[in-house]
Amino acid sequence: MAISTQRRTARTGGGSAVFTAVNVTVFVLLAVVCAYPFYYLIINSVSANDLSAQGDVRWWPVGLQLHNYSQVFDLPGLPRAALVSIGRTVIGTAATVLASAYLGFMFTQERMWGRQFWYRVVVVTMYFSAGLIPVFIIVKTLGLTNSFWVYVLPAVVQPFNIILVKTYVESMPTSLQEAAEVDGANIFQIFFRVMLPNMTPILATVAIFSAVAQWNSFQDTLLYVTDQGLYTLQFLLYMYINQAASLAAAAQQAGGNLSAIASAATSQTATSIRMTVSVIVVLPIIFIYPLFQRFFVKGIMLGAVKG
């Protein structure tokens, strides 16, 4: 009996080791597949531009140089677009997180007038939209075209985020709010002093969703903005990809003597413009995401499953 048990344990242990090895191998390969496009962008942006344009840079940098970044920042409007993108991401994310937290909390309060009705109204907007032209007419009527606030106000109320927060609040102990009410706290004091500090995981999750959406958005600029001073990095990237050849010539001539700095191997090309601007646009999100990652799994799980 003891010998057969040891044999079964040995077989189980061997099977577990094989499963672990296969599992690790598969996930390492998936990680490489996901990471390689970003790596490809980076090595092509710091390699000799003539080789990059010919597609000769695949696994490691060739002819290492950093002139692309100094030249790309001389392209018209790029620094200001970076400030606009940072501003919309910070302000838009803060507004969305606060609105999602407050509405998610209020939809759990039975004393709220028409709670079920207003909650259903918010949820319905996830499935039905008025369409592009009616939305454009509304935005124009409200005076938001060619305004910085067109990036912030339409994205404040996000039904999916509200659902996550509402479900998370319902999973919290009701004794927290009851104790605050016994102490005489009103609804705003309960929200800001009791509930909000305990929503950190789900609010971090909402912040990730909102920040990524705000940073990556370019269609609102395309539809509602003609003022070049309000262009975002993503919209400039969209323009640069479509006009990279002409921008390469502009980058060489920027500042009067910029083209004299580099040899033929380091002069800007259409490919170098695309690669360098893509890296500049992508890197901030890559660095910010790990800061919130430890809250992400906990927040999304607790916000998705009641109890």
C-alpha positions as CSV (number, residue, x, y, z in Angstrom):
1,M,0.0,0.0,0.0
2,A,2.8,2.4,1.0
3,I,4.7,1.6,-2.2
4,S,1.8,2.2,-4.5
5,T,1.0,5.5,-2.7
6,Q,4.7,6.6,-3.3
7,R,4.4,5.6,-7.0
8,R,1.2,7.6,-7.4
9,T,2.8,10.6,-5.6
10,A,5.9,10.3,-7.9
11,R,3.7,10.2,-11.0
12,T,1.6,13.1,-9.8
13,G,4.8,15.1,-9.0
14,G,6.2,14.3,-12.4
15,G,3.0,15.4,-14.1
16,S,2.9,18.6,-12.1
17,A,6.4,19.4,-13.1
18,V,5.7,18.8,-16.8
19,F,2.5,20.9,-16.6
20,T,4.4,23.8,-14.9
21,A,7.2,23.7,-17.5
22,V,4.7,23.7,-20.4
23,N,2.7,26.5,-18.7
24,V,5.8,28.6,-18.1
25,T,7.0,28.1,-21.7
26,V,3.7,29.0,-23.2
27,F,3.3,32.2,-21.1
28,V,6.9,33.2,-21.8
29,L,6.3,32.9,-25.5
30,L,3.1,34.9,-25.2
31,A,5.0,37.6,-23.3
32,V,7.7,37.7,-26.0
33,V,5.0,38.0,-28.7
34,C,3.3,40.9,-26.8
35,A,6.5,42.7,-26.0
36,Y,8.3,42.4,-29.3
37,P,6.3,45.1,-31.1
38,F,7.3,47.7,-28.5
39,Y,10.9,46.4,-28.6
40,Y,10.8,46.7,-32.4
41,L,9.7,50.3,-32.2
42,I,12.5,51.2,-29.8
43,I,15.4,49.5,-31.6
44,N,14.3,51.1,-34.9
45,S,14.0,54.5,-33.4
46,V,17.6,54.4,-32.2
47,S,19.2,52.7,-35.2
48,A,20.7,54.1,-38.4
49,N,17.7,55.5,-40.3
50,D,18.7,54.2,-43.7
51,L,18.9,50.6,-42.4
52,S,15.7,51.0,-40.5
53,A,13.9,52.3,-43.6
54,Q,15.2,49.2,-45.5
55,G,13.8,46.9,-42.8
56,D,17.3,45.6,-41.8
57,V,16.8,46.2,-38.1
58,R,14.9,43.3,-36.5
59,W,16.6,42.0,-33.3
60,W,19.0,44.6,-32.0
61,P,20.0,48.2,-32.7
62,V,22.3,48.8,-35.7
63,G,24.3,52.0,-35.9
64,L,23.1,53.3,-32.5
65,Q,22.2,57.0,-32.4
66,L,19.7,59.3,-30.6
67,H,19.4,62.1,-33.1
68,N,15.9,61.0,-34.0
69,Y,14.5,62.2,-30.6
70,S,16.1,65.6,-30.7
71,Q,14.9,66.1,-34.2
72,V,11.4,64.9,-33.7
73,F,10.9,67.2,-30.8
74,D,11.6,70.1,-33.2
75,L,8.6,69.1,-35.3
76,P,5.9,71.8,-35.2
77,G,3.4,71.5,-32.3
78,L,4.8,68.4,-30.7
79,P,5.7,69.9,-27.2
80,R,2.4,71.6,-27.0
81,A,0.5,68.5,-28.0
82,A,2.3,66.6,-25.2
83,L,1.1,69.2,-22.7
84,V,-2.5,68.9,-24.0
85,S,-2.4,65.1,-23.8
86,I,-1.0,65.2,-20.3
87,G,-3.6,67.7,-19.2
88,R,-6.5,65.8,-20.7
89,T,-5.3,62.6,-19.2
90,V,-4.8,64.0,-15.7
91,I,-7.9,66.1,-15.5
92,G,-10.1,63.7,-17.4
93,T,-9.0,60.7,-15.3
94,A,-9.6,62.6,-12.0
95,A,-13.1,63.7,-13.1
96,T,-14.1,60.3,-14.3
97,V,-12.8,58.6,-11.2
98,L,-14.6,61.0,-8.9
99,A,-17.9,60.8,-10.9
100,S,-17.8,57.0,-11.1
101,A,-17.1,56.8,-7.3
102,Y,-19.9,59.2,-6.4
103,L,-22.6,57.7,-8.8
104,G,-21.6,54.2,-8.0
105,F,-22.0,55.0,-4.3
106,M,-25.3,56.8,-4.7
107,F,-26.9,54.0,-6.7
108,T,-26.5,51.8,-3.7
109,Q,-28.5,54.2,-1.5
110,E,-32.1,53.1,-1.1
111,R,-33.1,56.6,-0.1
112,M,-32.1,58.1,-3.5
113,W,-35.1,59.2,-5.4
114,G,-35.7,57.1,-8.5
115,R,-32.6,55.1,-7.9
116,Q,-33.5,52.1,-10.0
117,F,-34.8,54.3,-12.9
118,W,-31.7,56.5,-13.1
119,Y,-29.4,53.5,-12.8
120,R,-31.2,51.8,-15.8
121,V,-30.9,55.0,-17.7
122,V,-27.2,55.1,-17.2
123,V,-26.8,51.4,-18.1
124,V,-28.9,51.7,-21.3
125,T,-26.4,54.2,-22.7
126,M,-23.9,51.3,-22.9
127,Y,-25.9,49.6,-25.6
128,F,-27.6,52.5,-27.5
129,S,-26.0,55.6,-29.0
130,A,-27.6,58.6,-30.8
131,G,-25.0,58.4,-33.5
132,L,-22.2,60.5,-34.7
133,I,-24.1,63.4,-36.2
134,P,-26.5,64.0,-33.3
135,V,-23.6,63.8,-30.9
136,F,-21.6,66.3,-33.0
137,I,-24.7,68.7,-33.0
138,I,-25.0,68.4,-29.2
139,V,-21.2,69.1,-28.7
140,K,-21.4,72.1,-31.0
141,T,-24.5,73.4,-29.4
142,L,-22.9,73.2,-26.0
143,G,-20.0,75.2,-27.3
144,L,-17.4,72.5,-26.7
145,T,-15.9,72.4,-30.2
146,N,-12.4,73.8,-30.3
147,S,-12.4,73.7,-26.5
148,F,-10.1,71.8,-24.2
149,W,-13.2,70.6,-22.2
150,V,-14.4,68.5,-25.2
151,Y,-11.8,66.1,-24.1
152,V,-13.0,65.9,-20.5
153,L,-16.7,66.5,-20.1
154,P,-18.1,63.9,-22.6
155,A,-16.1,61.1,-20.9
156,V,-16.9,61.9,-17.2
157,V,-19.8,59.5,-16.9
158,Q,-18.8,56.0,-17.9
159,P,-21.5,53.3,-17.3
160,F,-19.1,50.4,-17.1
161,N,-17.0,52.1,-14.5
162,I,-20.1,53.0,-12.5
163,I,-21.3,49.4,-12.5
164,L,-17.9,48.3,-11.2
165,V,-17.9,50.8,-8.4
166,K,-21.5,50.1,-7.5
167,T,-20.9,46.4,-7.2
168,Y,-17.7,47.0,-5.2
169,V,-19.6,49.3,-2.7
170,E,-22.3,46.6,-2.3
171,S,-19.6,44.1,-1.3
172,M,-18.4,46.5,1.5
173,P,-19.7,46.0,5.1
174,T,-22.9,48.0,5.6
175,S,-21.7,48.6,9.2
176,L,-19.2,51.3,7.9
177,Q,-22.0,53.5,6.8
178,E,-24.3,52.7,9.6
179,A,-21.7,53.7,12.2
180,A,-21.1,57.0,10.4
181,E,-24.8,57.7,10.4
182,V,-25.0,57.0,14.1
183,D,-22.3,59.6,14.6
184,G,-24.3,62.1,12.7
185,A,-22.5,62.2,9.4
186,N,-24.4,63.3,6.4
187,I,-24.3,61.7,2.9
188,F,-21.4,63.7,1.7
189,Q,-19.3,63.1,4.8
190,I,-20.0,59.4,4.5
191,F,-18.9,59.4,0.9
192,F,-15.7,61.5,1.3
193,R,-14.6,60.4,4.7
194,V,-15.7,56.8,5.0
195,M,-16.4,55.2,1.6
196,L,-14.0,56.9,-0.7
197,P,-10.8,55.9,1.3
198,N,-12.0,52.3,1.2
199,M,-12.5,52.2,-2.6
200,T,-8.8,52.4,-3.5
201,P,-8.6,49.1,-5.5
202,I,-11.6,49.7,-7.7
203,L,-10.8,53.4,-8.2
204,A,-7.3,52.4,-9.3
205,T,-8.9,50.1,-11.8
206,V,-11.2,52.8,-13.1
207,A,-8.2,55.2,-13.2
208,I,-6.3,52.7,-15.4
209,F,-9.2,52.4,-17.8
210,S,-9.8,56.1,-18.0
211,A,-6.1,57.1,-18.3
212,V,-5.4,54.7,-21.1
213,A,-8.6,55.8,-23.0
214,Q,-7.8,59.5,-22.6
215,W,-4.1,59.1,-23.6
216,N,-4.9,57.0,-26.6
217,S,-7.9,58.9,-27.9
218,F,-7.6,60.9,-31.2
219,Q,-11.0,60.7,-32.8
220,D,-12.4,63.5,-30.6
221,T,-9.7,65.7,-31.9
222,L,-10.4,64.7,-35.4
223,L,-14.1,65.4,-35.0
224,Y,-14.4,68.4,-32.8
225,V,-11.1,70.3,-32.9
226,T,-9.6,72.4,-35.7
227,D,-7.4,74.7,-33.5
228,Q,-3.9,73.3,-33.8
229,G,-3.1,74.5,-30.3
230,L,-5.5,71.8,-29.0
231,Y,-4.0,68.9,-31.0
232,T,-3.0,65.9,-28.9
233,L,0.0,63.6,-29.3
234,Q,-2.2,60.8,-30.6
235,F,-3.7,63.0,-33.3
236,L,-0.2,64.3,-34.3
237,L,0.9,60.6,-34.5
238,Y,-2.1,60.0,-36.8
239,M,-1.1,62.9,-38.9
240,Y,2.6,62.0,-38.9
241,I,2.0,58.5,-40.0
242,N,0.0,59.8,-42.9
243,Q,2.5,62.5,-43.8
244,A,5.7,61.0,-42.6
245,A,7.6,61.5,-45.9
246,S,7.1,65.3,-46.0
247,L,7.7,65.6,-42.2
248,A,11.1,63.8,-42.6
249,A,12.2,66.6,-44.9
250,A,10.8,69.2,-42.5
251,A,12.7,67.7,-39.6
252,Q,16.0,67.9,-41.5
253,Q,15.4,71.6,-42.2
254,A,14.1,72.6,-38.7
255,G,16.2,75.1,-36.9
256,G,18.0,76.1,-40.0
257,N,21.1,73.9,-39.6
258,L,19.6,70.7,-38.2
259,S,20.2,68.7,-41.4
260,A,23.9,69.5,-41.1
261,I,24.1,67.7,-37.8
262,A,23.6,64.2,-39.1
263,S,25.1,62.2,-41.9
264,A,23.0,60.2,-44.4
265,A,22.8,57.4,-41.9
266,T,21.1,59.6,-39.3
267,S,18.9,61.9,-41.3
268,Q,15.2,61.6,-40.7
269,T,13.2,59.2,-42.9
270,A,9.5,58.4,-43.0
271,T,10.1,55.2,-41.1
272,S,12.2,57.0,-38.4
273,I,9.4,59.6,-37.9
274,R,6.8,56.9,-37.4
275,M,9.0,54.8,-35.0
276,T,10.2,57.7,-32.9
277,V,6.8,59.4,-32.4
278,S,5.2,56.0,-31.7
279,V,7.8,55.4,-28.9
280,I,7.2,58.9,-27.4
281,V,3.4,58.3,-27.4
282,V,3.5,54.7,-26.0
283,L,6.2,55.0,-23.3
284,P,4.2,57.1,-20.7
285,I,1.5,54.5,-20.5
286,I,4.0,51.7,-20.3
287,F,5.6,53.4,-17.2
288,I,2.4,54.4,-15.5
289,Y,0.6,51.0,-15.8
290,P,2.9,49.1,-13.3
291,L,2.2,51.7,-10.6
292,F,-1.5,50.7,-10.6
293,Q,-1.1,47.0,-11.5
294,R,-1.1,45.8,-7.9
295,F,-4.6,47.3,-7.5
296,F,-5.9,46.1,-10.8
297,V,-6.6,42.4,-10.3
298,K,-8.1,42.9,-6.8
299,G,-10.2,45.8,-8.0
300,I,-11.6,44.2,-11.1
301,M,-12.4,41.0,-9.3
302,L,-14.1,42.6,-6.3
303,G,-15.9,45.0,-8.6
304,A,-17.2,42.2,-10.8
305,V,-18.5,39.7,-8.3
306,K,-20.8,40.7,-5.5
307,G,-19.8,39.4,-2.1
